[in-house]
Amino acid sequence: MARQVVRGISELYTPFELVTEAAFAVDGERFVWVGRAADLPTQYADWPVVDLGGSGVIPGLVDSHTHLVWAGNRVNEYVRRSEGATYQQIGAEGGGIMSTVAATRAMSDAGLLMQARRRANAFQRGGVTALEIKSGYGLSTQQELRMLKVARQLAQDGPQRVTTTLLAHMPDPDVPRASYVEQFVTETLPEAKHQGLADAVDVFIEQGAFTLEEGRRILEAALQLGLPVKAHVEQFGNSGGAKLVAELGGLSADHLEYATPEDLAALAKAGTVANLLPLAAMLLKAPLPQAADLRASGVKVAIASDHNPGSSPMYGLLPALQLALVAAGLSVHETLVAGTANAADALGKPDWGRVQPGALADYLVVNAPQALTPLYGWGHPALKEMVIGGQSVWRADG
């Protein structure tokens, strides 16, 4: 891998701090030095130079919660919800998640991969260099592992970085509930671990999905296998799931629409990331945790797209970050950190989403001198180039 010095950077967000008239050195896949161009150490003086001509730079975006592998569509449900039908009502009628399960089970592996790749490409053009992909639309061991294999293939094909999460989304209604939980714990989890298909385990703790006790059993079983955990919690009400994730030292607690200040404080104390999903909250007419409460708790905040065919048909992370500005009252800088370094931490990847020595050299060249321009222009990413692992993977003019 080549060594190079990148300079001609008007503004660089690391993302934690702003560096003006910046430069950095890349050795192979990683940053080895970052700072002001005037302070470039002499040891890098003879390295090849890339001049960005006064562009801004931000870290590559990290989407820490997606359901990218699925089939079918739920346009009719989207229309019905706009006319007053509830998510729970549609689910009780056999729609919702179960309609996606049926379509996903029916589609071939090649079809699932093709559609997932198209979605990932849309995210890439919006600046997402890394993303998490969950299973959850299979509901049987065979089908859940099939989804994870598709996600693994997407990672292998690149260029984006991908982590995979085995999701206990809901019990299969055609299987006795206790038997389903037992099968997930004793068969699905161990097989995902044995085949190396899951980087983490997630469970949806909510009425109509899994109870708090069932969620505890699934997450504790995952931890016993050495798999990190996270959970969908407090989306439609407060179940105690956030405190459970904190107790178990989970990577993230996701959704949190009905989290209390005490929940947020518990997450902060545990070092668990609060992962907000603004489009799902807005489409389902639920509140988002507010910036004042998040800041007061000291919790680390990530923001994700929650891309899925039902509650968040969003094709990119930038729109989620922009929605959080309005819906949660976060600052532009806070949302950038939430969509880069904090999102990487929610995936257990502390060397992603940062422009700093030792981090992987994933960054975005902005089509403007002001590095925060991509968060300003709604519907227009304003990106000139994406670099992953020190290698350019696309340019706006190429």
N, C-alpha and C positions, 0 to 999 in steps of 0.2 A: 504494500500500500504506500502511496506517495506521501511525502512530507510537503507541507505548504504553509505559507503565511497568507492570511486573508486580511486585507486592509481596505481603506476607502469606505469605512462604515461610519455614517454620520451619527447614528444612534444605535446602541446595542442594549437590549434588556436581557439580563442573564437568567431568569426573569426578575430576580429579587432586587437588583439595582440597575440603574441607568448608567451606561458608560458612553460618553461622547467622544467623537474622533477616535473610534475604537479599532482594535485589531485583535486577531487571535492566531495561534499556531496550531496546526492539526498534524498529528503523526499517526498515519494509518487511519484507524476508525475513531480516534479520540482526540479531544482537545488537550493540549499540553500547556498552553499559556493563553491567558485572556487579560486584556487591559487596554490602556490608551496606546495608540500607535506610537506616540512619542517615547513611550517607555519600553518598547520592544527590546528584550535582552539581546545582547550581541550574539549569543549562541544560535539565534534564528536568522541572523542577518543575511546569510547566503542561501537560505531556503527559497524555492520558487515562490513567486508572489502572485496572488489573485487580487485584483483591484475591483471593488464593487461600485466604484464611481459615485460615492456619496449616498448609497442606499442605506435604509434601516435594516436591522436584523433582529429577529426574535427566535427563541428555541422552537423546534418542531412541536406542533400541538399533539397532545396525548389524549385520546378519548378513552376514559376509564370505565365505560359501561355501555356496551352495545349488544344487541341480539341480531347479529348481521346475517346469520344463516337461517333462512325461512323460505317458504313458498306460499303461493296464493296471494290474495290481497283482502283488505277489509274496508274497502271504500264505502260499501253500504252501511257498515257500522259507524263509520266516521260521519256520514250524512245523518244517520239516526241520532247520534249523540248531539249533533248540532241542533236537532229538533226537540231535544229534551230527554231522550232515553239515556239511562245511566249505564256505566261500564258493567256494574254488577248485574243489572237487569239483562243486558245482552248476553252475559256469561251464563246466567241461569237458563236462558233459552237455548243454550247449546252453541252460541257464537263465541266471540272473544278468543281466548287462548286455544280452546279446543278446535275452532275452525282452522287455525293456523297449524295445529298438530296434525289434523287430517291431511291438509295440503302438503305439509312437509314430509310426512310419512310416504305419501304417494309419489313424490318426485325422486328421480334418480340422483345418485351421487354426483354425476356430471352436471346435471341441471342445477343442483344446489350450489356447486362450486362456481358455475358460470354466473349465477345471479349474485352470489356473495362477492365475486370478483368485481362485477359491475358496481356494486354498492361501495366496495372499498376504493375503487377508482374515483368515485365521486367525492369520498372523504379526502382522498389524496389531493385532489385539485383544490380542496378547501384548506390545505395546510396540515392535515393530520398525517404525521410520520409514524405514529404507533397507536394501536388500539387493542382493547380487550374484546373478545368475542365469546359470548355465553352459548351453551346449549340450552335445552329447556323446552323444545317443541317436539321432543320424541316420546318422552314419558315411559319408555322401556329401556332396559340396558342396551340392547342392540341399537335402538334408534338414537339414544343420547350419545353413544360412542361414535356413531356414524356422523353426527353433527360435529363432534369434536375433531374427527379425522378431516372433515372438510376444512375446518378452521386451521388445522395444522398444515394442510396442503397450501392454503392461502399464505400462511407464514413462510413456507418453504419457497413458494413462487416469488414472494417479495413484490415490490421493494420495501413495503411497510413492515414494521415490527408488529408482531401479534402475540398476545397472551391469550390463553384459553381458560375458560371457567366452566366447570360442571355445575349446572344449575338445577336444583330441585325446585321446579317451577310450581307444580301442583300435582296432587295425586291423580293417577289415572282413574277416572270415574268407573271404568269397567273392571277394576281390581279392588277387592276389599281394602279399606284404608290401612288397617294395621299391617296387612300383607304387603302393601305397596311400600310403606316406610321400611319394613324389614328387608324387602328386596333391595331397596336403594342403598341401605346401610351395609348389607352383607354381600351384595353382588355388584351393583352399579359402581359404587365408590371404589371397591378394591380393584375392579377391572380397569377403571379409568386410571388409577394409580399404576397398576401393573403394566399397562400399555403405554404409559407415559403421555397420556393425552390431555391431562388437566394440570394447569399451573395453580389452580385454586378451586375452592368449592363455595357455592352460593346457595342460599335457600330463601324462598319467598314466605315470610311469616306474616300472614294476613288472613282474615276471615275468607273462606273459600279456597285458601291455599293450605299452608301448614300452620299448626298451632305452635305456640311458644315452646311447649314440651317436645314436640316433634322436631322443631328447628334445632333445639339444643342437642337432641340425639344425633341428628345428621351432622351438625358442625363439630361436635365432640368426636364423632367417628372419623371425620376428615382430619382433625388434628392428630388423632392417634396414628393415622397413616402418613403424617408428616406434610399434609397439604394445608396451606394457609386458607383462612376463611373470611367470608364477608356475607352480607345478607341484605335483601330487600326488606325494609322495615318502616313502620309508621307511615304507610302511604295513604290508607283510608281511615285510620284510627290509630290509637296508641296501644300497642300490644305488650310493650316491654322489650321488644326485639332489639332496640338500640342499646339498651343496657346489657343485654345478653352478649351482643357482639363486642361491646367494650370489655365485659368480664372475661371473654375468651381471647382477648387481644387480637381481634380481627383487623384485617387490612383496612376495610371500609364498611361503613353503614350507609346504604343507598336509599334514596327517596327522602325520607325524614320530613314529609309534609306536616305531620302531626307530632313531631318531636317536641319535647318540653325543654326548658332551659336546663333542667336536671339531666336530661338525656344528653344534651350537647356537652355539658360539663363532664359527664362520665366518659364520653368519647375523647374529649380533650385529655383527660387524665390518663387514659389508656394509650394515647397516641394513635387512635383510630381516626381515619379520615372521614369527614362528613361529605358524602358525595351527592351533590344536588343535581336533579334532573328537571330543569325548568319547563320544557315543553310538555312533558307528561303531566306535571302539576297544572299547567294552564289549561290544557285540553280537557282534563278531568275536573276542572274548576275547584282545585284544592290550593291551599295557601303554601307558600314557600317560606322556609326559615328566613328571617330578616337579618340584614347585615349587622344591625346593632346587637342582636342576640348572639350571632355567630362570633362577633369580635369580643363581646363580653365573656363568652365561654372560653376563648382561647383555642377553640378547635381548629384544626387544619381543614380547609375547605377545598374540595375539588368540584368541578362542574363537568357533566358529561351529556352526550346527546340522548342516551337511552334509545338509540335507533331500534325500532321494532314496528311491526305492521299495525299494531293496535293503538297504543296510547302515545306513541311518539314517532310518527313517520318523518323523521328529520334526517337529512342526508348531509351531515357535516357537523363539526363542533363549533365553528365560529357563531352560527345562529344561536346556539345554546348559551354561549358566553355573553352574547349581546342581550338575550332575553334576561339573563341574570342581573345585568345592569339595571334593568327596569323593575323586574319582579321581586328581586331580593335587595335591591339598593346597594349592590356592591360597586366599588370603583372600577374604572377601566384596568388599572394596574392589578387590583385584586383578582379580576377575572382572568387576566393573563397568567398570573401565578397558578390560579385554580385549574387552568387548562393545559398547564405544562408540568412544572415541578411537583405540585401537589397531586395532580392526576397520576403522575408516575409513581409517587409514593403509595397511592391507593392500589397500585398494581404490584407493589413490592419491587419496584425498579428504580432505585435511587440514582442511577446513572443515566436515566432518560429525562428529557424535558428540561435540560439545563445547558447553558453555555458556560462551562467552568472546567478547569483542569481535571482530567480523569473521566469526565462524562463522555458519552458517545456523541460524536460530531453530527448531530441531527439539527439542522437549522433552516430557517426560511429567510430568503432575501425579499425585502418589501419593495414594492414598486413606488417608493416615495422616500424622502429623507426621514420622515417621522415614522419611527418603528411601530407605533401603535395604530397606524392607519388601517390595518386589516380589521380592527375592532370598531372602527369609525364608520366605514362604508357598508351599510346593510345591503346584502345581496351581491356584493362585489368584493372578493377577497383581497384585491390589490397586492397580489404576490407575483414576484418576478421569477423566483427559482426555489426549488426544494433540494436540500442536500441531506442524505442519509448515510451515516457512517463515513463521512468525508467525501462521498461520491454524489455528483449531481444526478438526480433521477428525473427531473423535468425542468424546463425553462419555458417561460410564457411565449417566447419567440421561436421555440423549437418543437 
